[in-house]
Amino acid sequence: MDITTVDMPYKEYIVSDHVDATMKAFNHTARRVRYEFPNGWGASVVMGDLFYSNNDSGLYEACPTKNDQLCYGAIDLNNDDVYGYLNDEELYILLTKILAKEK
């Protein structure tokens, strides 16, 4: 799968979507998509060699954000890390939970 053609959900909330040139310089491919939702929350979703993801099978690493800062326990108080190796459905569920969160 070519990560530059992955169809990402919630397109109306994407504020940044790019292949990281710095990573390419080190022979790693990475893509980051940032979401900002009307409730003030957002998400950082990455796919690349150095993340909890897999370019070949379309798995993602994601984390809720607030003011563009990672908020590890925002959805699950027992989670103190990013959400890794998410498939499309798991990513959609996480994004939906973030979108539904109160301000």
ZAPA-803693 format. One line per 8 residues: for each residue x, y, z of N, C-alpha, C. Coordinates in Angstrom, 1 decimal. Example, Ala and Ser with C-alpha at 12.3 -4.5 7.8 and 13.67 -1.06 7.14 Angstrom:
13.2 -5.7 7.8 12.3 -4.5 7.8 13.2 -3.3 7.8; 12.8 -2.2 7.1 13.7 -1.1 7.1 12.9 0.0 7.9 $
//
This chain:
0.8 -1.2 0.0 0.0 0.0 0.0 0.9 1.2 0.0; 0.6 2.2 -0.8 1.3 3.5 -0.9 0.7 4.4 0.1; 1.4 4.8 1.1 0.8 5.7 2.2 0.4 7.0 1.7; 0.8 7.4 0.5 0.4 8.8 0.0 -1.0 8.7 -0.6; -1.6 7.5 -0.7 -2.9 7.4 -1.3 -3.9 6.8 -0.3; -3.5 6.7 1.0 -4.5 6.1 1.9 -5.6 7.1 2.1; -6.8 6.6 2.1 -8.0 7.5 2.2 -8.3 7.6 3.7; -8.1 8.8 4.3 -8.3 9.1 5.7 -9.7 9.5 6.0 $
-10.2 9.1 7.2 -11.6 9.5 7.5 -11.7 11.0 8.0; -12.9 11.5 8.1 -13.1 12.8 8.7 -12.3 13.9 8.0; -12.4 13.8 6.6 -11.6 14.8 5.8 -11.8 16.2 6.1; -13.1 16.6 6.5 -13.4 18.0 6.8 -12.7 18.5 8.0; -12.1 17.6 8.8 -11.4 18.1 10.0 -9.8 18.0 9.9; -9.3 17.6 8.7 -7.9 17.5 8.5 -7.3 18.9 8.4; -6.3 19.2 9.2 -5.6 20.5 9.1 -4.2 20.3 8.6; -3.7 19.1 8.6 -2.3 18.9 8.1 -2.2 17.4 7.6 $
-1.7 17.3 6.4 -1.5 15.9 5.8 -0.3 15.9 5.0; 0.8 15.3 5.4 2.0 15.4 4.6 2.9 14.2 4.9; 3.7 13.9 3.9 4.8 12.9 4.1 6.0 13.7 4.6; 6.5 13.2 5.7 7.6 13.9 6.4 8.9 13.8 5.6; 9.4 14.9 5.2 10.6 15.0 4.4 11.9 14.6 5.2; 11.9 15.0 6.5 13.0 14.7 7.3 13.2 13.2 7.5; 12.1 12.5 7.6 12.2 11.0 7.7 12.7 10.4 6.4; 12.3 11.0 5.3 12.7 10.5 4.0 14.2 10.6 3.8 $
14.8 11.6 4.4 16.3 11.8 4.3 17.0 10.7 5.0; 16.4 10.0 6.0 17.0 8.9 6.7 16.5 7.5 6.1; 15.9 7.6 4.9 15.4 6.4 4.3 14.2 5.7 5.0; 13.5 6.6 5.7 12.2 6.1 6.4 11.1 6.9 5.8; 10.0 6.3 5.6 8.8 6.9 5.1 7.8 7.1 6.2; 7.3 8.3 6.4 6.3 8.6 7.4 5.3 9.6 6.9; 4.1 9.4 7.4 3.0 10.3 7.0 2.3 10.7 8.3; 2.0 12.0 8.5 1.3 12.4 9.6 0.0 13.2 9.2 $
-1.1 12.9 9.8 -2.3 13.6 9.5 -2.8 14.1 10.9; -3.0 15.4 10.9 -3.5 16.1 12.1 -5.0 16.4 11.9; -5.8 16.1 12.9 -7.2 16.5 12.9 -7.5 17.5 14.0; -8.4 18.4 13.7 -8.9 19.3 14.8 -10.4 19.3 14.7; -11.1 19.0 15.8 -12.5 18.9 15.8 -13.1 20.1 16.5; -14.4 20.4 16.2 -15.1 21.6 16.8 -15.1 21.6 18.3; -15.0 20.5 19.0 -15.0 20.5 20.4 -13.7 20.9 21.1; -12.7 21.2 20.2 -11.4 21.7 20.7 -10.4 20.5 20.8 $
-10.8 19.3 20.7 -9.9 18.2 20.7 -9.5 17.9 19.2; -8.5 17.0 19.1 -8.0 16.6 17.8 -7.3 15.3 17.9; -6.6 14.9 16.9 -5.8 13.7 16.8 -4.6 13.8 16.0; -3.6 13.1 16.3 -2.4 13.0 15.5 -2.4 11.5 15.1; -2.4 11.3 13.8 -2.3 9.9 13.2 -1.1 9.8 12.4; -0.3 8.8 12.6 1.0 8.6 11.9 1.0 7.2 11.4; 1.8 7.1 10.3 2.1 5.8 9.7 3.5 5.9 9.2; 4.3 5.0 9.6 5.7 5.0 9.2 6.5 3.9 9.8 $
7.8 3.9 9.4 8.7 2.8 9.9 9.0 2.9 11.4; 9.0 4.1 11.9 9.5 4.2 13.3 8.3 4.4 14.3; 7.1 4.1 13.9 5.9 4.2 14.7 5.3 2.9 15.0; 4.3 2.8 15.9 3.5 1.6 16.1 2.5 1.5 15.0; 3.0 1.2 13.8 2.2 1.2 12.6 2.9 0.2 11.6; 2.2 0.0 10.5 2.8 -0.9 9.5 2.3 -0.3 8.1; 3.3 0.2 7.3 2.9 0.7 6.0 2.3 -0.3 5.1; 2.8 -1.5 5.1 2.3 -2.5 4.2 0.9 -3.0 4.4 $
0.5 -3.0 5.7 -0.8 -3.6 5.9 -1.8 -2.5 6.3; -1.4 -1.2 6.3 -2.3 -0.1 6.5 -2.7 0.1 8.0; -1.8 -0.2 8.9 -2.1 0.1 10.3 -1.5 1.4 10.8; -2.2 2.0 11.7 -1.9 3.4 12.1 -1.5 3.5 13.6; -0.8 4.5 14.0 -0.6 4.9 15.3 -1.3 6.3 15.5; -2.1 6.4 16.6 -2.9 7.6 16.8 -2.8 8.0 18.3; -3.1 9.3 18.5 -3.2 9.8 19.9 -4.1 11.0 19.9; -5.0 11.1 20.9 -5.7 12.4 21.0 -4.8 13.6 21.3 $
-5.3 14.7 20.8 -4.5 16.0 21.1 -5.5 17.1 21.6; -4.9 18.0 22.3 -5.6 19.2 22.7 -4.5 20.3 22.6; -4.9 21.4 21.8 -3.9 22.4 21.5 -2.6 21.9 20.9; -2.8 20.9 20.0 -1.7 20.2 19.3 -0.7 19.6 20.2; -1.1 19.3 21.5 -0.3 18.5 22.4 -0.9 17.1 22.6; -0.1 16.1 22.6 -0.6 14.7 22.8 -1.2 14.6 24.2; -2.4 13.9 24.3 -3.1 13.7 25.5 -3.4 12.2 25.7; -2.4 11.5 26.2 -2.4 10.1 26.3 -3.7 9.5 26.9 $
-4.1 10.0 28.1 -5.2 9.4 28.8 -6.6 10.0 28.5; -6.7 10.8 27.5 -7.9 11.5 27.2 -9.1 10.6 26.9; -9.0 9.5 26.3 -10.1 8.6 26.0 -10.1 7.4 27.0; -9.0 6.8 27.3 -8.9 5.7 28.3 -8.0 6.1 29.4; -8.5 6.3 30.6 -7.6 6.7 31.7 -6.5 5.7 32.0; -6.7 4.5 31.6 -5.7 3.5 31.8 -4.6 3.4 30.7; -4.8 4.2 29.7 -3.8 4.2 28.6 -2.9 5.4 28.8; -1.6 5.1 28.9 -0.6 6.2 29.1 0.4 6.2 27.9 $
-0.1 5.8 26.8 0.7 5.8 25.6 -0.2 6.0 24.4; 0.4 6.1 23.2 -0.3 6.2 22.0 -1.1 4.9 21.7; -2.1 5.0 20.8 -2.8 3.8 20.3 -2.1 3.3 19.1; -1.5 2.1 19.2 -0.7 1.5 18.1 -1.4 0.4 17.3; -0.9 0.3 16.1 -1.3 -0.8 15.2 -2.9 -0.9 15.0; -3.5 0.3 14.8 -4.9 0.4 14.6 -5.3 0.1 13.2; -6.3 -0.7 13.0 -6.8 -0.9 11.6 -7.8 0.2 11.3; -8.3 0.3 10.1 -9.2 1.4 9.7 -10.4 1.5 10.7 $
-11.0 0.4 11.0 -12.2 0.4 11.9 -11.8 1.0 13.3; -10.7 0.5 13.8 -10.3 0.9 15.2 -9.9 2.4 15.2; -9.3 2.9 14.1 -9.0 4.3 14.0 -10.3 5.1 13.9; -11.3 4.7 13.1 -12.5 5.4 13.0 -13.2 5.5 14.4; -13.2 4.4 15.1 -13.8 4.4 16.5 -13.1 5.4 17.4; -11.8 5.4 17.4 -11.0 6.3 18.2 -11.3 7.7 17.8; -11.3 8.0 16.5 -11.6 9.4 16.1 -13.0 9.8 16.5; -14.0 8.9 16.4 -15.4 9.2 16.8 -15.4 9.5 18.3 $
-14.7 8.7 19.1 -14.7 9.0 20.5 -14.1 10.4 20.8; -13.1 10.8 20.1 -12.5 12.1 20.3 -13.4 13.2 19.8; -14.1 13.0 18.7 -15.0 13.9 18.2 -16.2 14.1 19.1; -16.6 13.1 19.8 -17.8 13.1 20.7 -17.4 13.6 22.1; -16.1 13.8 22.4 -15.7 14.2 23.7 -16.2 15.7 24.0; -16.5 15.9 25.3 -16.9 17.3 25.6 -15.7 18.2 25.7; -16.0 19.5 25.5 -14.9 20.5 25.5 -14.2 20.5 26.8 $
//
